């Protein structure tokens, strides 16, 4: 390969990474506004998730048809079985996370939700026999300290347990279910990710249809606009951007850019709803996000020796 061709390849690769970085950044910005749309819609978590699946499913069907992913060769009974399990987990994830927003605030729920990398590591160690490094255990300890600071479980709170503690528990449950979804999705190698996302929301729509409260749908066009935006933009378009970015970017950059999401969510919560974390909670949030970054980006803070 001559010098001119080499330069062309390098330039093309750099251009592709730039596009991937823009797509990932846009996807994370959109993800950070999900809490705003959920709360602004005024709907129950059940209705929000149902209509997210309806509008997101319609968008992703069109996307998968355009990409040629609706062909029979992409489907099998094993694949559909795993998709069904993954759908139950992702729908449960959304229900718990959206319920947490109104109980512990968007900022708090999002921060606690970012403990998911540690749950994924734990599940990987148990079910996939993946090894856990000493550094990962150290980051887990840091995240736990951060979680204690964020939650601020004081005697007065424990004496009259209420929606706040409930919201934190929901966010932790949502993180656990997301980790389960990730473990299941790892077993779907060869299945286009856009198709997985489409089937998740379609299965979710079928699962939730009997429980949707159609007599309590939005009374104004603004409420419907929130639900449509959540499904079309913050589900359909967001997944297209996200998966497009993942294909173009190295893992480290994908992990680094993913932290735009919690920062935007906390900023949106402050701007839209006036929610502010106490300084001790801010320290805790920084520790959790730093620890999550350490695990995602494989930063070493301990010797190389691995622990089985």
Residue pairs with C-beta under 8 A, 6 or more apart in sequence:
1 9
16 248
17 248
17 249
17 250
17 253
19 248
20 244
20 245
20 246
20 247
20 248
20 249
20 253
21 245
21 249
21 253
21 257
23 241
23 242
23 244
23 245
23 248
24 241
24 242
24 245
24 246
24 249
24 253
24 254
24 257
24 258
25 257
25 260
26 241
27 238
27 241
27 242
27 245
28 257
28 258
28 259
28 260
28 261
28 264
29 260
29 264
30 233
30 234
30 237
30 238
30 241
31 234
31 238
31 261
31 264
31 265
32 260
32 261
32 262
32 263
32 264
32 265
32 267
32 268
33 234
33 264
33 265
33 268
34 230
34 234
34 265
35 101
35 106
35 109
35 110
35 265
35 268
35 269
36 106
36 268
36 269
36 272
37 226
37 227
37 229
37 230
37 234
38 45
38 48
38 98
38 101
38 226
38 230
39 101
39 102
39 106
39 272
39 273
40 222
40 223
40 226
40 272
41 48
41 218
41 223
41 226
41 227
41 230
42 218
42 223
43 51
43 216
43 217
43 218
43 223
43 227
44 213
44 216
45 94
45 95
45 98
45 99
46 95
46 208
46 211
46 212
46 213
47 212
47 213
47 216
47 217
48 94
48 98
48 227
48 230
49 91
49 94
49 95
49 98
49 204
49 208
50 204
50 205
50 208
50 209
50 211
50 212
51 212
51 227
51 230
51 231
52 94
52 201
52 227
52 230
52 231
52 235
53 91
53 201
53 202
53 204
53 205
53 208
53 231
54 205
54 231
55 227
55 228
55 230
55 231
55 232
55 235
55 236
56 201
56 230
56 231
56 232
56 235
56 236
56 239
57 198
57 201
57 202
57 204
57 205
57 231
58 231
58 232
58 236
59 231
59 232
59 235
59 236
59 237
60 194
60 197
60 198
60 201
60 235
60 236
60 239
61 70
61 198
61 202
63 194
63 198
63 236
63 240
64 70
64 192
64 194
64 195
64 198
67 192
67 194
69 192
69 194
69 195
69 198
70 195
74 191
74 192
74 195
79 188
79 191
80 199
82 184
82 187
82 188
83 188
83 196
83 199
83 200
83 203
84 203
85 184
86 181
86 184
86 185
86 188
86 196
86 200
87 199
87 200
87 203
87 204
87 207
88 203
88 207
89 177
89 178
89 180
89 181
89 184
90 177
90 178
90 181
90 200
90 204
91 200
91 203
91 204
91 207
91 208
92 173
92 174
92 177
93 174
93 177
93 178
93 181
94 174
94 204
96 170
96 171
96 173
96 174
96 177
97 109
97 113
97 170
97 171
97 174
99 167
99 170
100 108
100 109
100 112
100 113
100 167
100 168
100 170
100 171
100 174
101 109
101 167
102 163
102 167
103 109
103 163
103 164
103 166
103 167
103 170
104 112
104 163
104 164
104 166
104 167
104 168
104 170
104 171
105 167
105 269
105 273
105 275
106 265
106 266
106 268
106 269
106 273
106 275
107 265
107 266
107 269
107 270
107 275
107 277
107 285
108 150
108 167
108 168
108 171
108 277
108 281
109 167
109 168
109 170
109 171
109 174
110 171
110 261
110 262
110 265
110 266
110 269
111 150
111 262
111 266
111 281
111 284
111 285
111 288
111 289
112 147
112 150
112 151
112 168
112 171
112 172
112 175
112 288
113 171
113 174
113 175
113 178
114 175
114 262
114 288
114 289
114 292
115 143
115 147
115 172
115 175
115 288
115 292
116 175
116 176
116 178
116 179
116 292
117 292
117 295
117 296
118 139
118 140
118 143
118 291
118 292
118 295
119 175
119 176
119 178
119 179
120 178
120 179
120 182
120 183
121 130
121 132
121 136
121 140
121 295
122 179
123 179
123 180
123 183
124 130
124 183
125 131
125 132
127 183
128 183
128 186
131 306
131 307
131 308
132 306
132 307
132 308
133 300
133 302
133 306
133 307
134 302
134 303
134 305
134 306
134 307
135 294
135 298
135 299
135 300
135 301
135 302
136 295
137 302
137 307
138 301
138 302
139 291
139 292
139 294
139 295
139 299
139 301
140 291
140 295
142 287
142 290
142 291
142 294
143 287
143 288
143 291
143 292
145 284
145 287
146 283
146 284
146 285
146 286
146 287
146 288
146 290
146 291
147 284
147 288
148 284
149 280
149 281
149 283
149 284
149 287
150 277
150 281
150 284
150 285
150 288
151 168
151 284
152 278
152 280
152 281
153 165
157 164
157 165
158 165
185 196
188 196
193 239
193 243
193 246
194 239
194 240
194 243
197 235
197 239
197 243
201 235
217 223
217 224
218 224
218 226
218 227
245 254
245 257
246 254
249 257
252 297
252 298
255 293
255 296
255 297
256 293
256 296
256 297
258 296
259 289
259 292
259 293
262 285
262 289
263 289
266 277
266 285
269 275
270 276
277 285
293 299
294 301
